[in-house]
Amino acid sequence: MIISRHDLGRDLMNDTASCLISFTKEPQWSHLNDAFKSGVIEELAVIISRRELDSSLMNEAASCLISFSKEPQWIHLNNAFKRSIISGLAKIISKDILDVEVRNDALERLTFLYQRPLGLEFRDQIMGYLVDLYIHHGYLRFDLGIILAIRNTINRTDRRTTFADLAQNSQNTHTASVHFTVSDSLLRLSRRYEDVSRDITLDHPIFNEIDTFLKSQETFKHKDALHFFQTLINQRADAKEGKTKFTTLYSLALIWSGINDDSITQSTVENRRESFIITLAEGNNTYGKNSPTCTGGSFNKIVESLSLMHPDVKIIMITSKFLSGMIKDVVLELKDERDEKISQKDLFNQCRVEFRNRIEKMGLEIDSDGNIYIQGIEDTQIIWTKDVYEINVSDETLGYIE
């Protein structure tokens, strides 16, 4: 547990981490019992999370953990060991400090394990991680390729209930932050692409262009995307987004203009088109094969295709549960990094400052009254009041100290 201590010098922690990694490569490693191995796996996960350590050691620890999941006997080990491996892989994917190649390798392995006969408990655990990573990828600063890979992984599942859960969570129409940022993104796009008429009709060439594009390949993904597109233009063309009152056709035209805008350097046209296909396919199968999302959810899915790939589009999925979890993570990290005898008051103050810093890095803001809000192009949306988040900080710090 030396690696978990913060009162030691960096050199000693690096040496300890190096010794632990080397130990896993010794011949006797394979003869150790599962409980001991599980403990080592958890320590490797700690190494991955310690930014004070050399990045080369963090990447080596991650690669070591990934290699354990590739051993033939892995599937026969006890459940605690399997859980440690799966959670370790998810942690690797979420750590932006690690090499992209290592994170992609972990995602590929997690995808492979999902398809193995591990039992429902472990399949649910893996899918739960993937869904959570997908929902919050904007805050985890994923490489674009990882975002698309996670979405493709989830799309390949044959368990419709899990997929439906994803669709409901990733675009949750009952989440105020999603509603607000979808509307705000559409407003921003309308100001950039002023040449697109709000009164656009189905006979406009842009819709034939989208149709031709979606018919260009005969994959299941393209077919699902095409089916949803046809549902949108034939059954929901005149439906209006709640706040902007933009029609489905106008919203589609704005998104397609953003997708094919060569001046946008945040992502490539190819990547934006791939995201468009994936998102439409998700919208088509929200409640099962060819059972699309509701009309309100349609606008969320249309806009989601450009989220984080275009400067005007960013869907923020923030819930009380997510913010509460962030506070808990901050408390644990600060408690580990500081003197074991830190007072509850000091921990509370440090946690409050760090939490506010992370909130601002996520693109949210804090007003003069201490409320957390999203700043839109025309107005704002309060996500959490000062009283709510400070009560959460107080509860978490007090609970941890006790």
Helices and strands as residue ranges (DSSP letters): G 2-4, H 10-23, G 27-31, H 34-49, H 55-68, G 72-76, H 79-94, H 100-114, H 120-135, H 137-140, H 144-155, H 160-170, H 176-192, H 205-214, H 220-235, H 248-259, H 269-284, H 295-304, H 320-337, H 344-361, E 365-366, E 372-375, E 380-384, H 386-401
